[in-house]
Every structure is written in structure tokens, then in C-alpha cells.
Amino acid sequence: MNGSGSRIEIGALPGRPCSAAAALQVVGEKWTLLAVREIFFGNHRFEAIARNTGAPRDRLAARLRSLEHAGLVERRPYSERPPRHEYHLTEAGRDLAPVIRALLDWGDRWVHEEPPVVMVHEPAATTDAESRGEADGSHGHDLDTAWICRTCGEEVVRGSLTVDVRSPGWDRTGPASAPATP
């Protein structure tokens, strides 16, 4: 559920009931995630999004409409004559930032020799000092992310996760078999 308490409506999906499948129904197409990436990077106008994604204009327009319909993107006017709009991520769209980051990390590890894009973390202390005119010459650093469990505060490492299937009629291996009748 997003912060506003509403859910994105999708139809019934075949296969295992799963939030990943539902999320992919909304954002699981290449041009959709690349459009989200561009807006996340601060490119809000259609021309910049089209240029930086390489998407065909008609397909990009359709993807932006679907993102707007799903509540991940909102259009904001920036010109009345001619009428023009910018695209901005909503809270639901901004919550895709870790997905974009995970794709960048994976691509850096398995596709590119050198990262073509590096995300830089500007610690709050640095940005607060700069806003007060107290810049001390320190700058942000390349972001190095980790999965941290909010409950216990520990880093999540390989082998420390299990799956608890809570969908009625399903277990980890698939549909639960019907109990044998005597």
C-alpha cells in the first residue's frame, strides 16, 4: 500500500499470487522502467525522456500514460501556449528508486566493465551545512547500498532469508496439493 492508502488496481494474474508479479504487471516493460529512471534522474520533459531512453515516441507516450493512470507519475503543466507538461514521480513512483538502484548495481556487476552512471550520496550533514553557507569542502561519495533489516538492524546477507508463503492454497514449491482422502 502506498502512503496515501490507495492501491494500484490490476486484474487477476495467472500463477502464484505474488506482489512481484503484480508489480511487473505495472512496471515490467523496458520503456516503462527507463522512463522512471529518467524522471528519477531529474529529466521531466518528454523530449529529454525520449532522447535518454531511446524509446520510440509513440511507445514512450503510451508508457507515460500508463504510469500516470497507475498513479506513479503525474503531469504538471509548464507551458500554456502551446500546452506542454512535465512528468514527475509520485510517492509510488519514487518508491521505485531501490528497483532502479538494484538494476544499476546488477548491470555494473554483470554487464559493464566500468559503471556508466554512478549514484552519489550527499549526506544530510553535508547538504545542511551547504544550505547554511558552511561548506567545508566535503562532498558526497559514491553510493554503496546494502539491505538492512529494519527490525533487527542487521545487514541481510546471502543465506539469511527464507520464504514464508502466506497465500492460501500455496506453499514454497507451488500450489499446495489437496490432502489425500482415505
N, C-alpha and C positions, 0 to 999 in steps of 0.2 A: 504494500500500500504506500502511495506517495504521501508527502507531508500534508497535502490538502485533504487526505482521507478518501480520495476517489481512486477507482481502479480503471485501468485501460481495458476496454471491452474487446474480447476476441471470442470467436466461435469455439465450439468443442474441437479438440485436436485428437487425431488418432494416436494410439500408442500410450506409453506410460504418462500418467498425469505428472507434469513436471514444470516448474517455473522457468527452467532453461528453455524448454520447448515453447512456452508461451512468450517469453522474451524474444526468441528468434522469430516468432510469428510477426512481431512488431519491427524489429531492427536487424533481422538476419539476412539482409541483402547487401552486397558490396557497396553500392552507391549510397545506401542509407547510412551506414556507419562512416563512410568517408565524408558525407555531408555533416554528420555530427562532429567528426574530428575537426573539420574546417571551422565550424561555428565555435567549437571549444577553443580552437587556436585564435579566435578573435576575428575571423573573416565572416562578416554578417550579410554582405550583399551577394545577390545571385551570381553576378559576373565573377567575383572572386572565388566563390564556391565552385562554380563550373570550371574555371581555369585550373584551380588547385586539385580538383578531384579527377579531371579528365572525363567526367561523365557526359554522355550525350544530353543536350539541353532538355529535350522532352522527357527523358527518363529522370533527370535530376528534378525537374519541376514536379513530376508525379511523386517522387520520393519526399520532397519537401512538403507537398500537400498531405501525404500520408502521415508524416511526422507531426504536422500541425493538427491533423484530425485526431491523432493518438494522444495529443497533449504533451509532446516532447519539445516542440518548437512553437514559438509564437511569432507572428509577423507584426512588425512595427513600422508605421509609415515614416519615411524620411523625405519624401517629396510629394507635393500635391499635383504639380504640373510638370511633367507627366506623373501620374500616380506611381510611386515606387515604394517598395517595402524592404526592410532588413529582416533577417531571421535571427532570433535569439533563443537560447535554450531555456526551457522552463526548469523547475526543480527536478522533474522527472528526467529531462534531458541532461541536466548537469550531473545527475546521479550515474550517468554512463561514463564519467571520467575514468573510473578504475578499469572499465572494459577497454577503453581506448589505450590506457596505460599498459594493460596486460598484453594487448595486441602489439604495441610498440616493443615491449620487452621481449616477447616471443620472436618477433621479426628481427630484432637486434641479435638475439642469440642464434637463431636458426636460418636466417635468410641473408642478412647483411654482414660484411666483414667489419665495417665501421658504421655506427648509428648515423643515419641521415638527419635525424631530428633528436634533440636532447631536451628533455624537460628539466627546467631549473627550479629548485625550491628556494623561495625567498622567505626565510624565517620571519615570523611576526615581529620579532625584536628588531630586525634589520629594516623592515618596511615601516614600523612605527617610528624608529629613530629618523629615517629619511623624511617622513611626513612632518616631523618637528624641526627639520633642518639640522639634524645632528649626525649626518652621515659620517661614519668613521672609516670609510674606505672598504669596509667589508661588503661582500656581495653574496648573492645566492650561490648555491652549489648544485651540481648535477643530482637529480632526484634518484635515490636508491630506495625503492619501496620494499616493504615486507608485509606479510599477512600477520596481523596481531589479533589475538583473541581478546575481544572487549571484556569478557567475563573474567578471565584469569590474568590477562596482560602478557601472556607468553606468545612468542613467535610460533606460528603454525609451520611445521616442517613436514617433509615427506614422511609418510608412515604414521602420522599422528591423527589422521582423520578416519572416521568410519561413517557409514551411511545408515541413517535411521529412516526407513521408508514409512511414512505416515498416511499414505493414500490407501483407503480401504480396498482390499482385493489385490494388493500388490505387495511384493517383497523385493529384496535387492536384486534377485535374478530375473524378475518379471512378474507376470500375473501369478498370484498365489493359486496353487492347484486346489480344487474343491476337495473337502475331506472325503476320504474313502467311505463308502457306505457298507455296513456289514452284511 
